[in-house]
Amino acid sequence: MPTSFDVFSGLVRELYAGVIETPPWERFLECMRREADGTAALIMLSPPGSAAVNLLSVVGGRPEVSNAYREQLFALEPFLDLSEGEVTTLHRFVGARELELNEYYNRFMRPWGVGFVLGADVRTAAGYTARLRVCRAPEASDFAADVCELVATLLAHLRQAVEIFDRVHRLQVGEIELADVLDRFGVASFLLDASGRVSHTNGSAVALLSGDHGLTLRDGRLLLGSDAAQRRLARILAGAHGAHGLGEEPGRRLPAVITVPRGTGSLPLVVAVRLLRSPADLRAEHTPLAAVYVSRPEPGRTVPAELVRELLGVTRAEAALASRLACGATIDEAAGDLGIARATARTQLYSIFRKTGLHRQSELVSLIAETSARFPLG
């Protein structure tokens, strides 16, 4: 019986929705299994240049069978390497007589409850191979022409869905890697919408919020530990509505830096805010509008003296002093750590002021913290 438009439309909808499911395509496979009157349905993905199964999504099968198939038995199956876009059945592909004598079919497939299989393979422009299979029990009958026709009409959509899945997967891999890099640098990251509500955080951000560092969440919104800093953040977010990502000049892509004072003896909190670009300029209220990066202050953490030397253009001795001052030490504590007299330390500090154009120790600390905080971002 011909497939109704509603059934076909529902299968196409679930096929595209399955791109972002975990595991992928589970609802589509359940619908496909039901429409084909099968006991199980599965999609296998193999990466470009490889025959290995990279991803296996199954409904109706037993986990132990799926694992054994993927890890050991896939290469032995007789129903592989179908022609692009060909829809056929196991019995037609191998031959009914030959199949009855096939060791794999008799030792594994039939004991697993698989007697009949419908299949089709498609290959994407990037080289992925997607294999769609629907199984029936040994006591059932082979798949009729109307089921083959249904699968044939879905193949162009399957190919497109796999291409979308590949794109989404690559973006997810990049997102995971970026979050990991920021965590290893000790940089907390937040994604904010137009109202300042947080839509995503990394591990360092969670750790930062759990401590007494001057950053908090209230009703899901990020609050900085200073009224002036909070107002500046609000102005940045408000001004983002008039910025169109694709037409911005390179200079406007630099992050805005907000320094949040944290009291005597503590490093200031340096917050870098970068507006996010939208290729289609589609911005809903809940869409991430800005990325906020915060260098996580850690007790005892030292700003490397060589980095300070490169940043400020000072001598090694002056950089060593500035590095300790930037980590919250007093001039006396820094002198003691370096084994120099207090007068020597003050002379070096004045030399740093002269070379940098600064006038106060607090300005020097803020400059080092603010400038070094940009390095993990770039």
C-alpha positions as semicolon CSV with decimal commas, in nm:
position;residue;x (nm);y (nm);z (nm)
1;M;0,000;0,000;0,000
2;P;0,144;0,343;-0,093
3;T;0,279;0,549;0,195
4;S;0,061;0,843;0,294
5;F;0,196;1,196;0,278
6;D;0,155;1,234;0,655
7;V;0,368;0,925;0,721
8;F;0,640;1,036;0,480
9;S;0,635;1,391;0,618
10;G;0,668;1,257;0,973
11;L;0,967;1,042;0,879
12;V;1,143;1,335;0,711
13;R;1,075;1,556;1,014
14;E;1,222;1,298;1,255
15;L;1,519;1,239;1,024
16;Y;1,625;1,604;1,043
17;A;1,534;1,639;1,411
18;G;1,753;1,337;1,482
19;V;2,067;1,532;1,392
20;I;2,072;1,689;1,740
21;E;1,930;1,393;1,934
22;T;2,139;1,184;2,173
23;P;2,175;0,918;2,044
24;P;2,117;1,051;1,692
25;W;1,807;0,953;1,493
26;E;1,645;0,743;1,764
27;R;1,290;0,865;1,697
28;F;1,337;0,838;1,321
29;L;1,457;0,479;1,353
30;E;1,161;0,390;1,573
31;C;0,922;0,537;1,315
32;M;1,107;0,356;1,035
33;R;1,098;0,026;1,222
34;R;0,726;0,061;1,281
35;E;0,639;0,162;0,923
36;A;0,848;-0,123;0,780
37;D;0,702;-0,374;1,028
38;G;1,053;-0,457;1,147
39;T;1,198;-0,576;1,474
40;A;1,495;-0,338;1,468
41;A;1,631;-0,042;1,269
42;L;1,975;0,113;1,267
43;I;2,198;0,375;1,109
44;M;2,573;0,323;1,084
45;L;2,819;0,601;0,997
46;S;3,170;0,540;0,868
47;P;3,416;0,832;0,839
48;P;3,586;0,926;0,512
49;G;3,848;0,675;0,401
50;S;3,750;0,413;0,659
51;A;3,525;0,109;0,662
52;A;3,499;0,112;1,043
53;V;3,171;0,194;1,214
54;N;3,218;0,539;1,366
55;L;2,863;0,573;1,498
56;L;2,591;0,315;1,546
57;S;2,236;0,414;1,642
58;V;1,995;0,125;1,698
59;V;1,635;0,084;1,811
60;G;1,486;-0,256;1,880
61;G;1,820;-0,432;1,921
62;R;1,998;-0,569;2,227
63;P;2,299;-0,366;2,352
64;E;2,527;-0,668;2,376
65;V;2,450;-0,759;2,015
66;S;2,511;-0,403;1,895
67;N;2,845;-0,388;2,078
68;A;2,964;-0,722;1,941
69;Y;2,858;-0,623;1,591
70;R;3,038;-0,288;1,602
71;E;3,358;-0,411;1,767
72;Q;3,411;-0,753;1,610
73;L;3,159;-0,877;1,356
74;F;3,085;-0,580;1,129
75;A;3,357;-0,669;0,878
76;L;3,221;-1,025;0,839
77;E;2,867;-0,928;0,747
78;P;2,771;-1,023;0,389
79;F;2,538;-0,723;0,349
80;L;2,800;-0,450;0,298
81;D;2,920;-0,213;0,026
82;L;2,588;-0,154;-0,144
83;S;2,586;0,067;-0,451
84;E;2,518;0,434;-0,380
85;G;2,144;0,490;-0,341
86;E;2,053;0,126;-0,404
87;V;1,767;-0,013;-0,193
88;T;1,772;-0,389;-0,166
89;T;1,730;-0,678;0,077
90;L;1,980;-0,924;0,217
91;H;1,823;-1,217;0,031
92;R;1,830;-1,037;-0,303
93;F;2,184;-0,903;-0,250
94;V;2,343;-1,235;-0,149
95;G;2,097;-1,481;-0,298
96;A;1,857;-1,696;-0,098
97;R;2,044;-2,023;-0,161
98;E;2,387;-1,878;-0,086
99;L;2,253;-1,714;0,228
100;E;2,126;-2,042;0,369
101;L;2,485;-2,170;0,352
102;N;2,647;-1,851;0,487
103;E;2,829;-1,908;0,817
104;Y;2,778;-1,552;0,946
105;Y;2,406;-1,567;0,871
106;N;2,362;-1,899;1,051
107;R;2,602;-1,846;1,344
108;F;2,515;-1,488;1,429
109;M;2,224;-1,329;1,246
110;R;1,959;-1,596;1,294
111;P;2,050;-1,657;1,663
112;W;2,024;-1,280;1,712
113;G;1,669;-1,296;1,576
114;V;1,754;-1,146;1,236
115;G;1,625;-1,331;0,932
116;F;1,552;-1,055;0,683
117;V;1,725;-0,719;0,632
118;L;1,639;-0,419;0,416
119;G;1,926;-0,181;0,344
120;A;2,053;0,122;0,157
121;D;2,383;0,314;0,162
122;V;2,444;0,681;0,085
123;R;2,769;0,875;0,071
124;T;2,808;1,245;0,144
125;A;3,024;1,500;-0,036
126;A;3,264;1,490;0,261
127;G;3,307;1,113;0,220
128;Y;3,092;0,978;0,504
129;T;2,905;0,654;0,438
130;A;2,565;0,616;0,605
131;R;2,409;0,271;0,612
132;L;2,037;0,240;0,689
133;R;1,914;-0,109;0,785
134;V;1,575;-0,246;0,895
135;C;1,555;-0,603;1,029
136;R;1,283;-0,866;1,058
137;A;1,273;-1,196;1,248
138;P;1,353;-1,530;1,075
139;E;0,988;-1,635;1,089
140;A;0,873;-1,318;0,907
141;S;0,877;-1,257;0,531
142;D;1,107;-1,047;0,311
143;F;1,039;-0,678;0,255
144;A;0,794;-0,594;-0,022
145;A;0,831;-0,332;-0,296
146;D;0,628;-0,063;-0,117
147;V;0,872;-0,059;0,180
148;C;1,169;-0,041;-0,057
149;E;1,006;0,252;-0,235
150;L;0,952;0,432;0,094
151;V;1,320;0,396;0,186
152;A;1,423;0,508;-0,164
153;T;1,227;0,833;-0,128
154;L;1,407;0,905;0,202
155;L;1,765;0,859;0,081
156;A;1,822;1,215;-0,044
157;H;1,701;1,340;0,295
158;L;1,924;1,089;0,477
159;R;2,227;1,212;0,284
160;Q;2,143;1,574;0,367
161;A;2,079;1,493;0,734
162;V;2,420;1,323;0,762
163;E;2,587;1,629;0,607
164;I;2,415;1,851;0,866
165;F;2,513;1,606;1,141
166;D;2,877;1,628;1,027
167;R;2,867;2,008;1,046
168;V;2,705;2,008;1,391
169;H;2,952;1,747;1,515
170;R;3,251;1,953;1,401
171;L;3,111;2,259;1,578
172;Q;3,061;2,054;1,896
173;V;3,418;1,925;1,881
174;G;3,546;2,280;1,843
175;E;3,331;2,399;2,133
176;I;3,458;2,121;2,360
177;E;3,820;2,193;2,267
178;L;3,777;2,567;2,324
179;A;3,620;2,508;2,665
180;D;3,904;2,271;2,758
181;V;4,172;2,519;2,648
182;L;4,011;2,800;2,846
183;D;3,987;2,577;3,152
184;R;4,355;2,487;3,126
185;F;4,441;2,857;3,103
186;G;4,228;2,918;3,412
187;V;3,989;3,140;3,214
188;A;3,623;3,135;3,307
189;S;3,384;3,181;3,014
190;F;3,018;3,282;3,012
191;L;2,775;3,330;2,725
192;L;2,524;3,608;2,794
193;D;2,202;3,709;2,623
194;A;2,082;4,070;2,589
195;S;1,949;4,079;2,946
196;G;2,276;3,951;3,093
197;R;2,131;3,606;3,156
198;V;2,389;3,325;3,142
199;S;2,322;3,056;2,882
200;H;2,651;2,863;2,907
201;T;2,951;2,833;3,140
202;N;3,270;2,628;3,141
203;G;3,431;2,449;3,437
204;S;3,642;2,748;3,540
205;A;3,332;2,968;3,546
206;V;3,155;2,727;3,782
207;A;3,461;2,727;4,010
208;L;3,480;3,106;4,000
209;L;3,115;3,146;4,098
210;S;3,153;2,901;4,386
211;G;3,425;3,109;4,553
212;D;3,442;3,457;4,698
213;H;3,575;3,627;4,387
214;G;3,326;3,906;4,332
215;L;3,116;3,735;4,063
216;T;2,769;3,600;4,137
217;L;2,453;3,485;3,963
218;R;2,114;3,628;4,053
219;D;1,805;3,504;3,871
220;G;2,038;3,357;3,611
221;R;2,209;3,692;3,542
222;L;2,579;3,759;3,582
223;L;2,658;4,023;3,845
224;L;3,000;4,183;3,875
225;G;3,126;4,287;4,217
226;S;3,119;4,659;4,144
227;D;2,837;4,900;4,052
228;A;3,059;5,077;3,799
229;A;3,162;4,747;3,639
230;Q;2,800;4,631;3,625
231;R;2,691;4,953;3,453
232;R;2,969;4,917;3,198
233;L;2,865;4,559;3,123
234;A;2,503;4,674;3,078
235;R;2,614;4,947;2,836
236;I;2,813;4,697;2,630
237;L;2,517;4,460;2,604
238;A;2,276;4,742;2,524
239;G;2,505;4,876;2,252
240;A;2,533;4,533;2,090
241;H;2,183;4,563;1,939
242;G;2,308;4,819;1,690
243;A;2,617;4,621;1,590
244;H;2,592;4,395;1,287
245;G;2,855;4,123;1,315
246;L;2,947;4,081;0,952
247;G;3,008;4,448;0,878
248;E;3,226;4,538;1,173
249;E;3,573;4,679;1,130
250;P;3,854;4,460;1,268
251;G;3,926;4,704;1,551
252;R;3,576;4,670;1,687
253;R;3,626;4,297;1,737
254;L;3,869;4,362;2,023
255;P;3,716;4,270;2,359
256;A;3,606;4,543;2,596
257;V;3,795;4,503;2,924
258;I;3,635;4,572;3,262
259;T;3,852;4,576;3,574
260;V;3,666;4,489;3,894
261;P;3,842;4,598;4,217
262;R;3,857;4,327;4,483
263;G;3,997;4,502;4,789
264;T;4,341;4,550;4,938
265;G;4,583;4,265;4,880
266;S;4,377;4,098;4,608
267;L;4,427;4,099;4,236
268;P;4,159;4,291;4,047
269;L;3,917;4,077;3,854
270;V;3,968;4,133;3,482
271;V;3,658;4,078;3,268
272;A;3,688;4,076;2,888
273;V;3,361;4,108;2,693
274;R;3,346;4,016;2,326
275;L;3,031;4,063;2,119
276;L;2,931;3,755;1,922
277;R;2,874;3,766;1,550
278;S;2,561;3,618;1,393
279;P;2,609;3,524;1,026
280;A;2,241;3,576;0,949
281;D;2,201;3,857;1,206
282;L;1,918;3,664;1,371
283;R;1,904;3,761;1,736
284;A;1,626;3,652;1,969
285;E;1,617;3,764;2,332
286;H;1,753;3,426;2,446
287;T;2,027;3,411;2,180
288;P;2,384;3,442;2,314
289;L;2,489;3,801;2,250
290;A;2,827;3,828;2,419
291;A;3,107;3,609;2,549
292;V;3,255;3,707;2,884
293;Y;3,600;3,583;2,980
294;V;3,741;3,618;3,330
295;S;4,093;3,531;3,438
296;R;4,037;3,323;3,748
297;P;4,238;3,454;4,045
298;E;4,420;3,172;4,219
299;P;4,599;3,203;4,554
300;G;4,974;3,179;4,505
301;R;4,947;3,200;4,127
302;T;5,243;3,388;3,979
303;V;5,238;3,600;3,667
304;P;5,556;3,478;3,489
305;A;5,832;3,736;3,511
306;E;5,932;3,676;3,148
307;L;5,576;3,757;3,041
308;V;5,585;4,079;3,247
309;R;5,921;4,168;3,092
310;E;5,780;4,127;2,741
311;L;5,464;4,320;2,827
312;L;5,632;4,619;2,994
313;G;5,973;4,634;2,828
314;V;6,160;4,635;3,159
315;T;6,471;4,456;3,286
316;R;6,462;4,102;3,428
317;A;6,507;4,232;3,783
318;E;6,228;4,486;3,739
319;A;6,004;4,219;3,583
320;A;6,062;3,987;3,880
321;L;5,955;4,266;4,117
322;A;5,651;4,362;3,908
323;S;5,546;3,997;3,883
324;R;5,528;3,964;4,262
325;L;5,350;4,297;4,303
326;A;5,095;4,187;4,041
327;C;5,020;3,878;4,251
328;G;4,928;4,089;4,554
329;A;5,260;4,118;4,739
330;T;5,356;4,442;4,914
331;I;5,683;4,615;4,825
332;D;5,838;4,478;5,147
333;E;5,714;4,123;5,080
334;A;5,842;4,136;4,722
335;A;6,182;4,261;4,835
336;G;6,203;3,981;5,091
337;D;6,108;3,717;4,830
338;L;6,373;3,847;4,593
339;G;6,642;3,887;4,858
340;I;6,696;4,257;4,789
341;A;6,682;4,567;5,007
342;R;6,360;4,766;5,030
343;A;6,539;5,069;4,888
344;T;6,652;4,864;4,585
345;A;6,296;4,745;4,530
346;R;6,163;5,102;4,543
347;T;6,432;5,218;4,297
348;Q;6,329;4,940;4,057
349;L;5,961;5,032;4,100
350;Y;6,031;5,398;4,013
351;S;6,226;5,280;3,708
352;I;5,922;5,075;3,599
353;F;5,698;5,382;3,645
354;R;5,933;5,590;3,429
355;K;5,939;5,329;3,149
356;T;5,564;5,266;3,148
357;G;5,432;5,614;3,223
358;L;5,252;5,491;3,535
359;H;5,248;5,670;3,869
360;R;5,104;5,430;4,129
361;Q;5,157;5,068;4,227
362;S;4,783;4,998;4,187
363;E;4,803;5,116;3,825
364;L;5,091;4,877;3,761
365;V;4,900;4,582;3,912
366;S;4,590;4,663;3,704
367;L;4,794;4,699;3,386
368;I;4,966;4,362;3,426
369;A;4,644;4,184;3,519
370;E;4,447;4,346;3,238
371;T;4,708;4,292;2,968
372;S;4,805;3,937;3,061
373;A;4,435;3,843;3,077
374;R;4,409;3,903;2,704
375;F;4,659;3,632;2,615
376;P;4,426;3,329;2,663
377;L;4,171;3,504;2,439
378;G;4,379;3,548;2,138
